[in-house]
């Protein structure tokens, strides 16, 4: 058994100092910058560009980690936290500006924070990687937020942005429920093993 209380796996032998984790940290650094830019209406294209760039690192870091065998426990835990921090700041900023319904922001943040806490709660049993549904949820959220950040004046843009955000919310709820079921099974399995 390792000191963390779980059986060692391949991720325990990989150094956390690598390019994928550096990209994850870079995404975290973008969070306060995005928060500042949101305060300036004239910087909305910069906001959208920074959000897209930071979001792209989420797609790249995971692909690099898997391709070059650099998947680490640090990355599995910090990567989703960076995602949630980035989307959370964008959502709160948009709601403060009166451009996004508060119920959407609150619902998504409660789900994301709750799942993050659950992820940390079960980390001694297993580190649960993002599922395909979770990845689809993240992509949907990022597309919807990007559309809301872009200062586009086309008449149909608002309706399309709203529709994409609704899809993102539905995926957020569905994947949250799926994660709760996964955690319940893990805890149940652990309890039976202990008995």
C-alpha positions in Angstrom: 0.0 0.0 0.0 1.2 3.5 -0.7 1.2 6.3 2.0 -2.0 7.7 0.5 -3.8 4.6 1.5 -4.4 3.1 -2.0 -2.7 0.6 -4.1 0.0 2.1 -6.2 -0.7 2.4 -9.9 1.0 3.7 -13.0 0.2 7.3 -12.2 2.1 7.1 -8.9 5.4 6.5 -10.8 5.0 9.5 -13.2 6.5 12.8 -12.3 4.0 15.6 -11.8 6.4 18.1 -13.4 5.4 17.8 -17.1 3.8 19.7 -20.0 0.2 18.6 -19.4 0.3 19.7 -15.8 2.0 23.0 -16.8 -0.9 23.6 -19.2 -3.4 22.9 -16.4 -1.6 25.4 -14.1 -1.6 28.0 -17.0 -5.3 27.6 -17.2 -5.6 28.4 -13.5 -3.5 31.5 -14.1 -6.0 32.7 -16.7 -8.8 32.7 -14.2 -8.0 36.0 -12.4 -7.0 37.6 -15.7 -10.4 36.7 -17.1 -12.1 38.1 -14.0 -10.4 41.5 -14.5 -11.1 41.7 -18.3 -14.8 41.0 -17.7 -15.0 44.4 -15.8 -14.2 46.2 -19.1 -17.0 46.2 -21.7 -14.4 47.1 -24.4 -12.4 44.0 -23.7 -15.1 41.5 -24.5 -13.4 40.1 -27.5 -10.3 39.7 -25.4 -12.4 37.9 -22.8 -13.8 35.5 -25.4 -10.3 34.9 -26.9 -8.7 34.2 -23.5 -11.5 31.9 -22.5 -11.2 29.9 -25.8 -7.4 29.7 -25.4 -7.6 28.6 -21.8 -10.3 26.1 -22.6 -8.2 24.7 -25.4 -5.5 23.8 -22.9 -8.0 21.5 -21.3 -8.3 19.5 -24.5 -4.6 19.5 -25.2 -3.3 18.6 -21.7 -5.4 15.5 -21.4 -4.5 14.3 -24.9 -0.7 14.9 -24.3 -0.9 13.2 -20.9 -2.5 10.1 -22.4 -0.3 10.0 -25.5 3.0 10.3 -23.7 2.1 8.3 -20.5 2.2 11.4 -18.3 -1.1 10.9 -16.6 -0.7 11.8 -12.9 -2.9 11.9 -9.8 -2.1 15.6 -9.6 -3.4 16.1 -13.1 -6.5 14.0 -12.5 -7.4 16.1 -9.4 -6.2 19.6 -10.4 -7.4 19.5 -14.1 -11.1 19.4 -13.2 -10.6 22.1 -10.5 -9.0 24.4 -13.1 -11.9 23.8 -15.5 -14.4 24.6 -12.8 -12.6 27.8 -11.7 -12.4 29.0 -15.3 -16.1 28.3 -16.1 -17.2 29.5 -12.6 -15.5 32.9 -13.0 -17.0 33.4 -16.5 -20.5 32.4 -15.4 -20.4 34.6 -12.3 -19.1 37.5 -14.3 -21.8 37.2 -17.0 -24.5 37.0 -14.3 -23.1 40.1 -12.5 -23.3 41.9 -15.8 -26.9 40.8 -16.2 -26.2 38.8 -19.4 -26.9 35.3 -18.0 -29.6 34.0 -15.7 -28.4 33.6 -12.1 -30.2 30.3 -11.8 -28.0 28.8 -14.5 -24.8 30.1 -12.8 -25.9 28.9 -9.4 -27.0 25.5 -10.6 -23.8 24.8 -12.6 -21.6 26.0 -9.7 -23.4 23.9 -7.1 -23.1 20.9 -9.3 -19.4 21.5 -10.1 -18.4 22.3 -6.5 -20.4 19.3 -5.2 -18.8 16.9 -7.6 -15.3 18.3 -6.9 -15.8 17.7 -3.1 -17.1 14.2 -3.8 -14.1 13.5 -6.0 -11.8 14.5 -3.2 -13.8 12.5 -0.7 -13.3 9.2 -2.7 -9.8 9.9 -3.8 -8.4 7.4 -1.3 -10.6 4.7 -2.9 -10.1 5.7 -6.5 -9.3 8.7 -8.7 -12.2 8.9 -11.1 -11.3 10.3 -14.5 -13.7 12.3 -16.6 -16.2 10.2 -18.5 -17.2 10.8 -22.1 -20.4 12.5 -20.8 -18.3 14.7 -18.5 -16.1 15.7 -21.4 -19.1 16.5 -23.6 -20.5 18.6 -20.7 -17.3 20.5 -20.4 -17.2 21.2 -24.2 -20.9 22.3 -24.2 -20.3 24.6 -21.3 -17.2 26.1 -22.9 -19.1 26.7 -26.2 -22.1 28.3 -24.5 -19.9 30.5 -22.3 -17.8 31.6 -25.3 -21.0 32.5 -27.2 -22.2 34.6 -24.3 -18.8 36.3 -24.0 -18.7 37.3 -27.6 -20.2 40.8 -28.3 -22.1 39.7 -31.3 -25.1 41.9 -32.4 -26.8 39.5 -34.8 -30.5 39.2 -34.0 -30.5 35.4 -33.9 -27.3 35.1 -31.8 -29.1 35.5 -28.5 -31.6 32.7 -29.2 -28.8 30.3 -30.3 -26.7 31.1 -27.3 -29.6 30.5 -25.0 -30.3 27.1 -26.7 -26.6 26.0 -26.4 -26.6 27.0 -22.7 -29.7 25.0 -22.1 -28.0 21.9 -23.6 -25.0 22.6 -21.4 -27.2 22.8 -18.3 -28.9 19.5 -19.2 -25.6 17.7 -19.7 -24.3 19.2 -16.4 -27.3 17.7 -14.5 -27.2 14.4 -16.3 -23.4 13.9 -15.8 -23.7 15.0 -12.2 -26.3 12.3 -11.5 -24.1 9.8 -13.2 -21.1 10.8 -11.0 -23.2 10.4 -7.9 -24.2 6.9 -8.9 -20.5 6.0 -9.6 -19.5 7.4 -6.2 -22.3 5.4 -4.4 -21.1 2.2 -6.1 -17.5 2.9 -5.1 -18.5 3.5 -1.5 -20.7 0.5 -1.4 -17.9 -1.7 -2.8 -15.5 -0.3 -0.2 -17.9 -1.0 2.6 -18.5 -4.6 1.5 -14.7 -5.1 1.2 -14.1 -3.8 4.7 -16.8 -6.1 6.1 
